[in-house]
Amino acid sequence: MNTKEINILHIDSNHPLLWEQLENGGFHNEADFTSTKEEVEAKIHNYHGIVIRSRFKIDKQFLDKATNLQFIARVGAGLESIDCDYATSKGVHLIAAPEGNRNAVGEHAIGMLLSLMNKLNRADRLVREGKWIREGNRGYELEGKTVGIIGYGNMGKSFAKKLRGFDVEVIFHDLLENIGDENAQQVSLSELQQKADVLSLHLPWTPETDKMVNAQFINSFAKPFWFINTSRGKNVVTDDLVEALQSGKILGAGLDVLEYEKLSFEDLFVSSRAQSREIPSALEYLLQAENVLLTPHIAGWTFESHAKLAQTIVDKIILKYEQS
Protein backbone atom coordinates (compact mmCIF):
# COMPACT_ATOMS: atom_id res chain seq x y z
CA MET A 1 0.00 0.00 0.00
CA ASN A 2 1.23 3.49 -0.87
CA THR A 3 1.90 5.53 2.29
CA LYS A 4 -0.37 8.27 0.92
CA GLU A 5 -3.21 5.87 1.45
CA ILE A 6 -2.30 5.32 5.12
CA ASN A 7 -4.53 7.34 7.44
CA ILE A 8 -3.10 7.84 10.92
CA LEU A 9 -5.11 9.16 13.88
CA HIS A 10 -3.20 10.90 16.67
CA ILE A 11 -5.20 10.95 19.91
CA ASP A 12 -2.51 12.51 22.13
CA SER A 13 -0.19 15.43 21.53
CA ASN A 14 3.47 14.57 20.97
CA HIS A 15 6.66 16.23 19.77
CA PRO A 16 5.91 17.97 16.45
CA LEU A 17 8.66 16.06 14.64
CA LEU A 18 6.48 12.94 14.76
CA TRP A 19 3.70 14.56 12.77
CA GLU A 20 6.08 16.40 10.44
CA GLN A 21 8.20 13.39 9.51
CA LEU A 22 5.18 11.16 8.94
CA GLU A 23 3.71 13.85 6.71
CA ASN A 24 6.99 14.14 4.83
CA GLY A 25 6.92 10.36 4.43
CA GLY A 26 3.59 10.58 2.64
CA PHE A 27 1.32 9.46 5.47
CA HIS A 28 -1.99 11.25 6.08
CA ASN A 29 -2.25 12.58 9.65
CA GLU A 30 -5.36 13.56 11.56
CA ALA A 31 -5.57 14.65 15.22
CA ASP A 32 -8.31 14.27 17.80
CA PHE A 33 -7.20 15.15 21.32
CA THR A 34 -10.63 15.78 22.81
CA SER A 35 -13.16 13.14 21.72
CA THR A 36 -14.24 10.45 24.15
CA LYS A 37 -13.24 6.84 23.64
CA GLU A 38 -16.73 6.08 22.33
CA GLU A 39 -16.54 8.93 19.82
CA VAL A 40 -13.16 7.72 18.56
CA GLU A 41 -14.52 4.17 18.31
CA ALA A 42 -17.28 5.42 16.02
CA LYS A 43 -14.77 6.56 13.42
CA ILE A 44 -11.71 4.38 14.01
CA HIS A 45 -12.64 2.18 11.03
CA ASN A 46 -11.43 5.04 8.81
CA TYR A 47 -7.84 4.72 10.00
CA HIS A 48 -4.97 2.35 9.35
CA GLY A 49 -2.84 3.50 12.28
CA ILE A 50 -3.30 5.14 15.65
CA VAL A 51 -0.69 7.01 17.68
CA ILE A 52 -1.35 7.18 21.43
CA ARG A 53 0.25 7.88 24.76
CA SER A 54 -2.18 6.76 27.46
CA ARG A 55 -5.41 8.75 27.11
CA PHE A 56 -7.64 5.66 27.17
CA LYS A 57 -7.40 1.89 26.96
CA ILE A 58 -7.34 0.17 23.58
CA ASP A 59 -9.51 -2.81 24.50
CA LYS A 60 -11.39 -5.58 22.69
CA GLN A 61 -14.40 -3.37 22.01
CA PHE A 62 -12.21 -0.68 20.46
CA LEU A 63 -10.26 -3.18 18.37
CA ASP A 64 -13.44 -4.82 17.04
CA LYS A 65 -14.50 -1.46 15.63
CA ALA A 66 -11.04 -0.77 14.17
CA THR A 67 -11.66 -2.94 11.13
CA ASN A 68 -8.88 -1.41 9.01
CA LEU A 69 -6.29 -0.89 11.73
CA GLN A 70 -2.79 -2.01 10.79
CA PHE A 71 -0.75 -0.64 13.70
CA ILE A 72 -0.94 0.95 17.14
CA ALA A 73 2.04 3.11 18.10
CA ARG A 74 2.42 4.09 21.75
CA VAL A 75 4.79 6.97 22.37
CA GLY A 76 6.21 5.45 25.54
CA ALA A 77 7.85 2.34 26.86
CA GLY A 78 4.96 0.11 27.97
CA LEU A 79 1.92 -1.32 26.21
CA GLU A 80 -0.25 -2.06 29.26
CA SER A 81 -3.02 0.24 28.02
CA ILE A 82 -3.50 -2.06 25.00
CA ASP A 83 -5.06 -5.53 24.87
CA CYS A 84 -1.93 -6.81 23.15
CA ASP A 85 -2.99 -10.42 22.72
CA TYR A 86 -6.26 -9.51 21.06
CA ALA A 87 -4.64 -6.86 18.87
CA THR A 88 -2.01 -9.33 17.71
CA SER A 89 -4.68 -11.94 16.99
CA LYS A 90 -6.32 -9.42 14.64
CA GLY A 91 -3.05 -8.79 12.83
CA VAL A 92 -2.44 -5.36 14.35
CA HIS A 93 1.24 -4.45 14.59
CA LEU A 94 2.25 -3.04 18.00
CA ILE A 95 4.91 -0.36 18.30
CA ALA A 96 6.46 1.09 21.48
CA ALA A 97 9.51 3.23 22.12
CA PRO A 98 11.42 2.09 25.23
CA GLU A 99 14.66 3.13 23.53
CA GLY A 100 13.43 6.71 23.49
CA ASN A 101 13.40 7.39 27.22
CA ARG A 102 15.72 4.76 28.66
CA ASN A 103 18.53 7.26 29.24
CA ALA A 104 16.17 9.65 31.01
CA VAL A 105 14.89 6.89 33.29
CA GLY A 106 18.40 5.71 34.10
CA GLU A 107 19.53 9.20 35.03
CA HIS A 108 16.39 9.86 37.09
CA ALA A 109 16.89 6.65 39.08
CA ILE A 110 20.50 7.63 39.82
CA GLY A 111 19.38 11.09 40.90
CA MET A 112 16.72 9.71 43.23
CA LEU A 113 19.13 7.25 44.80
CA LEU A 114 21.85 9.82 45.47
CA SER A 115 19.35 12.34 46.82
CA LEU A 116 17.86 9.78 49.21
CA MET A 117 21.15 8.42 50.49
CA ASN A 118 22.58 11.89 51.04
CA LYS A 119 19.34 13.42 52.39
CA LEU A 120 19.62 16.24 49.87
CA ASN A 121 15.96 17.19 49.78
CA ARG A 122 15.64 17.15 53.57
CA ALA A 123 18.83 19.15 54.06
CA ASP A 124 17.75 21.71 51.47
CA ARG A 125 14.38 22.20 53.13
CA LEU A 126 15.90 22.60 56.59
CA VAL A 127 18.45 25.16 55.42
CA ARG A 128 15.63 27.14 53.80
CA GLU A 129 13.88 27.03 57.19
CA GLY A 130 17.01 28.50 58.80
CA LYS A 131 18.10 25.22 60.39
CA TRP A 132 21.80 24.46 59.91
CA ILE A 133 21.80 20.79 60.99
CA ARG A 134 24.90 18.85 60.00
CA GLU A 135 24.82 15.65 62.06
CA GLY A 136 21.11 15.13 61.43
CA ASN A 137 21.76 15.23 57.71
CA ARG A 138 24.72 12.86 57.60
CA GLY A 139 24.35 10.67 54.52
CA TYR A 140 25.54 7.36 53.11
CA GLU A 141 27.91 6.57 50.25
CA LEU A 142 27.19 4.23 47.37
CA GLU A 143 30.75 2.93 47.37
CA GLY A 144 30.95 -0.69 48.45
CA LYS A 145 27.22 -1.29 48.19
CA THR A 146 25.45 -3.92 46.10
CA VAL A 147 22.79 -2.56 43.77
CA GLY A 148 20.08 -5.01 42.71
CA ILE A 149 17.97 -4.45 39.62
CA ILE A 150 14.79 -6.34 38.81
CA GLY A 151 14.00 -6.14 35.11
CA TYR A 152 16.96 -5.90 32.75
CA GLY A 153 15.44 -4.43 29.62
CA ASN A 154 16.08 -0.98 28.20
CA MET A 155 15.55 0.85 31.50
CA GLY A 156 17.40 -1.58 33.74
CA LYS A 157 20.37 -1.66 31.41
CA SER A 158 20.49 2.13 31.26
CA PHE A 159 20.53 2.35 35.07
CA ALA A 160 23.26 -0.30 35.31
CA LYS A 161 25.41 1.48 32.73
CA LYS A 162 25.27 4.70 34.70
CA LEU A 163 26.38 2.90 37.86
CA ARG A 164 29.72 2.07 36.22
CA GLY A 165 31.08 5.35 37.54
CA PHE A 166 30.56 4.17 41.12
CA ASP A 167 32.50 1.53 43.03
CA VAL A 168 29.52 -0.78 43.45
CA GLU A 169 28.54 -4.35 42.62
CA VAL A 170 25.58 -4.43 40.23
CA ILE A 171 23.42 -7.54 40.00
CA PHE A 172 20.05 -8.14 38.38
CA HIS A 173 17.22 -10.62 38.09
CA ASP A 174 15.16 -11.11 34.94
CA LEU A 175 12.87 -13.81 33.55
CA LEU A 176 14.99 -13.99 30.39
CA GLU A 177 18.12 -16.07 30.80
CA ASN A 178 21.74 -15.28 29.91
CA ILE A 179 21.34 -11.54 29.33
CA GLY A 180 24.09 -10.33 31.65
CA ASP A 181 26.67 -7.92 30.27
CA GLU A 182 29.72 -5.92 31.32
CA ASN A 183 27.54 -3.68 33.50
CA ALA A 184 25.70 -6.22 35.64
CA GLN A 185 25.74 -9.88 36.64
CA GLN A 186 22.57 -11.95 36.36
CA VAL A 187 21.54 -13.77 39.55
CA SER A 188 18.52 -15.58 40.95
CA LEU A 189 15.93 -13.58 42.84
CA SER A 190 16.94 -15.24 46.11
CA GLU A 191 20.60 -14.28 45.61
CA LEU A 192 19.62 -10.71 44.82
CA GLN A 193 17.55 -10.59 48.00
CA GLN A 194 20.49 -11.88 50.01
CA LYS A 195 23.01 -9.37 48.66
CA ALA A 196 21.25 -6.13 47.73
CA ASP A 197 21.67 -2.86 49.63
CA VAL A 198 19.68 -1.08 46.93
CA LEU A 199 16.73 -2.33 44.87
CA SER A 200 15.63 -0.59 41.68
CA LEU A 201 12.56 -1.78 39.75
CA HIS A 202 12.52 -1.59 35.94
CA LEU A 203 9.51 -3.74 35.14
CA PRO A 204 6.39 -3.54 33.01
CA TRP A 205 3.02 -3.89 34.72
CA THR A 206 1.72 -7.37 33.94
CA PRO A 207 -0.37 -9.95 35.81
CA GLU A 208 2.94 -11.47 36.97
CA THR A 209 4.37 -8.22 38.33
CA ASP A 210 1.14 -6.77 39.76
CA LYS A 211 1.61 -6.22 43.54
CA MET A 212 4.93 -8.09 43.32
CA VAL A 213 6.61 -5.94 45.96
CA ASN A 214 4.56 -6.97 48.98
CA ALA A 215 5.39 -7.76 52.61
CA GLN A 216 6.64 -11.27 51.85
CA PHE A 217 8.85 -10.01 49.03
CA ILE A 218 10.28 -7.17 51.12
CA ASN A 219 10.95 -9.34 54.18
CA SER A 220 12.85 -11.84 52.02
CA PHE A 221 15.72 -9.34 51.78
CA ALA A 222 18.54 -10.15 54.16
CA LYS A 223 19.48 -6.52 54.78
CA PRO A 224 17.64 -3.22 55.09
CA PHE A 225 17.71 -1.60 51.65
CA TRP A 226 17.03 1.55 49.66
CA PHE A 227 14.16 1.24 47.18
CA ILE A 228 13.72 2.98 43.82
CA ASN A 229 10.67 2.53 41.58
CA THR A 230 10.57 4.19 38.18
CA SER A 231 8.52 1.41 36.56
CA ARG A 232 4.83 1.14 37.48
CA GLY A 233 3.10 1.99 40.75
CA LYS A 234 0.86 -1.07 40.72
CA ASN A 235 3.91 -3.31 40.98
CA VAL A 236 4.07 -2.28 44.65
CA VAL A 237 1.66 -2.77 47.56
CA THR A 238 1.90 0.69 49.09
CA ASP A 239 0.57 -0.39 52.50
CA ASP A 240 3.37 -2.98 52.75
CA LEU A 241 5.96 -0.47 51.54
CA VAL A 242 4.90 1.94 54.29
CA GLU A 243 5.15 -0.79 56.93
CA ALA A 244 8.68 -1.54 55.75
CA LEU A 245 9.61 2.15 55.90
CA GLN A 246 8.22 2.39 59.41
CA SER A 247 10.11 -0.71 60.58
CA GLY A 248 13.37 0.34 58.93
CA LYS A 249 13.46 -2.63 56.57
CA ILE A 250 13.36 -0.11 53.74
CA LEU A 251 15.77 2.72 54.53
CA GLY A 252 14.29 5.14 52.03
CA ALA A 253 12.16 5.09 48.90
CA GLY A 254 12.37 7.03 45.65
CA LEU A 255 9.02 6.72 43.91
CA ASP A 256 8.35 8.17 40.48
CA VAL A 257 5.15 6.12 40.24
CA LEU A 258 2.31 5.32 42.63
CA GLU A 259 -0.37 2.65 42.61
CA TYR A 260 -3.03 5.36 42.88
CA GLU A 261 -2.29 6.80 39.43
CA LYS A 262 -4.92 6.74 36.73
CA LEU A 263 -4.07 4.52 33.78
CA SER A 264 -3.44 7.64 31.72
CA PHE A 265 -0.73 8.67 34.25
CA GLU A 266 -2.13 12.22 33.98
CA ASP A 267 -3.64 12.37 37.46
CA LEU A 268 -2.83 10.89 40.84
CA PHE A 269 -6.15 9.33 41.71
CA VAL A 270 -8.38 6.82 40.01
CA SER A 271 -11.80 8.27 39.20
CA SER A 272 -13.54 7.03 42.37
CA ARG A 273 -11.07 8.84 44.59
CA ALA A 274 -10.76 11.82 42.27
CA GLN A 275 -14.29 12.88 43.14
CA SER A 276 -13.82 12.91 46.90
CA ARG A 277 -10.05 13.50 46.93
CA GLU A 278 -9.84 11.03 49.78
CA ILE A 279 -6.18 10.38 50.49
CA PRO A 280 -5.31 6.80 51.50
CA SER A 281 -3.44 6.56 54.80
CA ALA A 282 -0.43 4.94 53.12
CA LEU A 283 -0.15 7.81 50.68
CA GLU A 284 -0.54 10.30 53.52
CA TYR A 285 2.47 8.68 55.18
CA LEU A 286 4.54 8.88 51.99
CA LEU A 287 3.69 12.55 51.61
CA GLN A 288 5.01 13.30 55.10
CA ALA A 289 7.99 10.92 55.32
CA GLU A 290 11.43 12.54 55.17
CA ASN A 291 13.04 9.39 53.76
CA VAL A 292 10.68 9.27 50.78
CA LEU A 293 11.25 11.13 47.52
CA LEU A 294 8.26 11.51 45.19
CA THR A 295 8.08 12.63 41.56
CA PRO A 296 4.98 12.66 39.28
CA HIS A 297 5.85 9.91 36.76
CA ILE A 298 8.49 12.06 35.05
CA ALA A 299 11.52 9.74 35.02
CA GLY A 300 11.24 9.36 31.26
CA TRP A 301 9.75 12.82 30.71
CA THR A 302 12.72 15.00 29.78
CA PHE A 303 12.97 17.55 26.99
CA GLU A 304 15.42 15.22 25.21
CA SER A 305 13.28 12.09 25.61
CA HIS A 306 10.25 13.97 24.26
CA ALA A 307 12.03 14.17 20.91
CA LYS A 308 13.68 10.74 21.16
CA LEU A 309 10.37 8.99 21.79
CA ALA A 310 8.77 10.66 18.79
CA GLN A 311 11.73 9.87 16.55
CA THR A 312 11.73 6.23 17.60
CA ILE A 313 8.02 5.91 16.75
CA VAL A 314 8.47 7.58 13.35
CA ASP A 315 11.38 5.32 12.48
CA LYS A 316 9.45 2.18 13.43
CA ILE A 317 6.32 3.17 11.50
CA ILE A 318 8.34 3.94 8.38
CA LEU A 319 10.30 0.69 8.77
CA LYS A 320 7.05 -1.29 8.96
CA TYR A 321 5.89 -0.02 5.57
CA GLU A 322 9.32 -0.30 3.98
CA GLN A 323 9.33 -3.99 4.88
CA SER A 324 5.75 -4.66 3.79
C-alpha positions in Angstrom: 0.0 0.0 0.0 1.2 3.5 -0.9 1.9 5.5 2.3 -0.4 8.3 0.9 -3.2 5.9 1.5 -2.3 5.3 5.1 -4.5 7.3 7.4 -3.1 7.8 10.9 -5.1 9.2 13.9 -3.2 10.9 16.7 -5.2 10.9 19.9 -2.5 12.5 22.1 -0.2 15.4 21.5 3.5 14.6 21.0 6.7 16.2 19.8 5.9 18.0 16.5 8.7 16.1 14.6 6.5 12.9 14.8 3.7 14.6 12.8 6.1 16.4 10.4 8.2 13.4 9.5 5.2 11.2 8.9 3.7 13.8 6.7 7.0 14.1 4.8 6.9 10.4 4.4 3.6 10.6 2.6 1.3 9.5 5.5 -2.0 11.3 6.1 -2.3 12.6 9.6 -5.4 13.6 11.6 -5.6 14.7 15.2 -8.3 14.3 17.8 -7.2 15.2 21.3 -10.6 15.8 22.8 -13.2 13.1 21.7 -14.2 10.5 24.1 -13.2 6.8 23.6 -16.7 6.1 22.3 -16.5 8.9 19.8 -13.2 7.7 18.6 -14.5 4.2 18.3 -17.3 5.4 16.0 -14.8 6.6 13.4 -11.7 4.4 14.0 -12.6 2.2 11.0 -11.4 5.0 8.8 -7.8 4.7 10.0 -5.0 2.3 9.4 -2.8 3.5 12.3 -3.3 5.1 15.6 -0.7 7.0 17.7 -1.3 7.2 21.4 0.3 7.9 24.8 -2.2 6.8 27.5 -5.4 8.7 27.1 -7.6 5.7 27.2 -7.4 1.9 27.0 -7.3 0.2 23.6 -9.5 -2.8 24.5 -11.4 -5.6 22.7 -14.4 -3.4 22.0 -12.2 -0.7 20.5 -10.3 -3.2 18.4 -13.4 -4.8 17.0 -14.5 -1.5 15.6 -11.0 -0.8 14.2 -11.7 -2.9 11.1 -8.9 -1.4 9.0 -6.3 -0.9 11.7 -2.8 -2.0 10.8 -0.7 -0.6 13.7 -0.9 0.9 17.1 2.0 3.1 18.1 2.4 4.1 21.7 4.8 7.0 22.4 6.2 5.5 25.5 7.8 2.3 26.9 5.0 0.1 28.0 1.9 -1.3 26.2 -0.2 -2.1 29.3 -3.0 0.2 28.0 -3.5 -2.1 25.0 -5.1 -5.5 24.9 -1.9 -6.8 23.2 -3.0 -10.4 22.7 -6.3 -9.5 21.1 -4.6 -6.9 18.9 -2.0 -9.3 17.7 -4.7 -11.9 17.0 -6.3 -9.4 14.6 -3.0 -8.8 12.8 -2.4 -5.4 14.4 1.2 -4.4 14.6 2.2 -3.0 18.0 4.9 -0.4 18.3 6.5 1.1 21.5 9.5 3.2 22.1 11.4 2.1 25.2 14.7 3.1 23.5 13.4 6.7 23.5 13.4 7.4 27.2 15.7 4.8 28.7 18.5 7.3 29.2 16.2 9.6 31.0 14.9 6.9 33.3 18.4 5.7 34.1 19.5 9.2 35.0 16.4 9.9 37.1 16.9 6.7 39.1 20.5 7.6 39.8 19.4 11.1 40.9 16.7 9.7 43.2 19.1 7.3 44.8 21.8 9.8 45.5 19.3 12.3 46.8 17.9 9.8 49.2 21.1 8.4 50.5 22.6 11.9 51.0 19.3 13.4 52.4 19.6 16.2 49.9 16.0 17.2 49.8 15.6 17.1 53.6 18.8 19.1 54.1 17.8 21.7 51.5 14.4 22.2 53.1 15.9 22.6 56.6 18.4 25.2 55.4 15.6 27.1 53.8 13.9 27.0 57.2 17.0 28.5 58.8 18.1 25.2 60.4 21.8 24.5 59.9 21.8 20.8 61.0 24.9 18.8 60.0 24.8 15.7 62.1 21.1 15.1 61.4 21.8 15.2 57.7 24.7 12.9 57.6 24.3 10.7 54.5 25.5 7.4 53.1 27.9 6.6 50.2 27.2 4.2 47.4 30.7 2.9 47.4 30.9 -0.7 48.5 27.2 -1.3 48.2 25.4 -3.9 46.1 22.8 -2.6 43.8 20.1 -5.0 42.7 18.0 -4.4 39.6 14.8 -6.3 38.8 14.0 -6.1 35.1 17.0 -5.9 32.7 15.4 -4.4 29.6 16.1 -1.0 28.2 15.5 0.8 31.5 17.4 -1.6 33.7 20.4 -1.7 31.4 20.5 2.1 31.3 20.5 2.4 35.1 23.3 -0.3 35.3 25.4 1.5 32.7 25.3 4.7 34.7 26.4 2.9 37.9 29.7 2.1 36.2 31.1 5.3 37.5 30.6 4.2 41.1 32.5 1.5 43.0 29.5 -0.8 43.4 28.5 -4.4 42.6 25.6 -4.4 40.2 23.4 -7.5 40.0 20.0 -8.1 38.4 17.2 -10.6 38.1 15.2 -11.1 34.9 12.9 -13.8 33.6 15.0 -14.0 30.4 18.1 -16.1 30.8 21.7 -15.3 29.9 21.3 -11.5 29.3 24.1 -10.3 31.7 26.7 -7.9 30.3 29.7 -5.9 31.3 27.5 -3.7 33.5 25.7 -6.2 35.6 25.7 -9.9 36.6 22.6 -12.0 36.4 21.5 -13.8 39.6 18.5 -15.6 41.0 15.9 -13.6 42.8 16.9 -15.2 46.1 20.6 -14.3 45.6 19.6 -10.7 44.8 17.6 -10.6 48.0 20.5 -11.9 50.0 23.0 -9.4 48.7 21.2 -6.1 47.7 21.7 -2.9 49.6 19.7 -1.1 46.9 16.7 -2.3 44.9 15.6 -0.6 41.7 12.6 -1.8 39.7 12.5 -1.6 35.9 9.5 -3.7 35.1 6.4 -3.5 33.0 3.0 -3.9 34.7 1.7 -7.4 33.9 -0.4 -10.0 35.8 2.9 -11.5 37.0 4.4 -8.2 38.3 1.1 -6.8 39.8 1.6 -6.2 43.5 4.9 -8.1 43.3 6.6 -5.9 46.0 4.6 -7.0 49.0 5.4 -7.8 52.6 6.6 -11.3 51.9 8.8 -10.0 49.0 10.3 -7.2 51.1 11.0 -9.3 54.2 12.9 -11.8 52.0 15.7 -9.3 51.8 18.5 -10.2 54.2 19.5 -6.5 54.8 17.6 -3.2 55.1 17.7 -1.6 51.7 17.0 1.5 49.7 14.2 1.2 47.2 13.7 3.0 43.8 10.7 2.5 41.6 10.6 4.2 38.2 8.5 1.4 36.6 4.8 1.1 37.5 3.1 2.0 40.7 0.9 -1.1 40.7 3.9 -3.3 41.0 4.1 -2.3 44.7 1.7 -2.8 47.6 1.9 0.7 49.1 0.6 -0.4 52.5 3.4 -3.0 52.7 6.0 -0.5 51.5 4.9 1.9 54.3 5.1 -0.8 56.9 8.7 -1.5 55.8 9.6 2.2 55.9 8.2 2.4 59.4 10.1 -0.7 60.6 13.4 0.3 58.9 13.5 -2.6 56.6 13.4 -0.1 53.7 15.8 2.7 54.5 14.3 5.1 52.0 12.2 5.1 48.9 12.4 7.0 45.7 9.0 6.7 43.9 8.4 8.2 40.5 5.2 6.1 40.2 2.3 5.3 42.6 -0.4 2.6 42.6 -3.0 5.4 42.9 -2.3 6.8 39.4 -4.9 6.7 36.7 -4.1 4.5 33.8 -3.4 7.6 31.7 -0.7 8.7 34.3 -2.1 12.2 34.0 -3.6 12.4 37.5 -2.8 10.9 40.8 -6.1 9.3 41.7 -8.4 6.8 40.0 -11.8 8.3 39.2 -13.5 7.0 42.4 -11.1 8.8 44.6 -10.8 11.8 42.3 -14.3 12.9 43.1 -13.8 12.9 46.9 -10.0 13.5 46.9 -9.8 11.0 49.8 -6.2 10.4 50.5 -5.3 6.8 51.5 -3.4 6.6 54.8 -0.4 4.9 53.1 -0.1 7.8 50.7 -0.5 10.3 53.5 2.5 8.7 55.2 4.5 8.9 52.0 3.7 12.6 51.6 5.0 13.3 55.1 8.0 10.9 55.3 11.4 12.5 55.2 13.0 9.4 53.8 10.7 9.3 50.8 11.2 11.1 47.5 8.3 11.5 45.2 8.1 12.6 41.6 5.0 12.7 39.3 5.8 9.9 36.8 8.5 12.1 35.0 11.5 9.7 35.0 11.2 9.4 31.3 9.8 12.8 30.7 12.7 15.0 29.8 13.0 17.5 27.0 15.4 15.2 25.2 13.3 12.1 25.6 10.2 14.0 24.3 12.0 14.2 20.9 13.7 10.7 21.2 10.4 9.0 21.8 8.8 10.7 18.8 11.7 9.9 16.6 11.7 6.2 17.6 8.0 5.9 16.8 8.5 7.6 13.4 11.4 5.3 12.5 9.4 2.2 13.4 6.3 3.2 11.5 8.3 3.9 8.4 10.3 0.7 8.8 7.1 -1.3 9.0 5.9 0.0 5.6 9.3 -0.3 4.0 9.3 -4.0 4.9 5.8 -4.7 3.8 
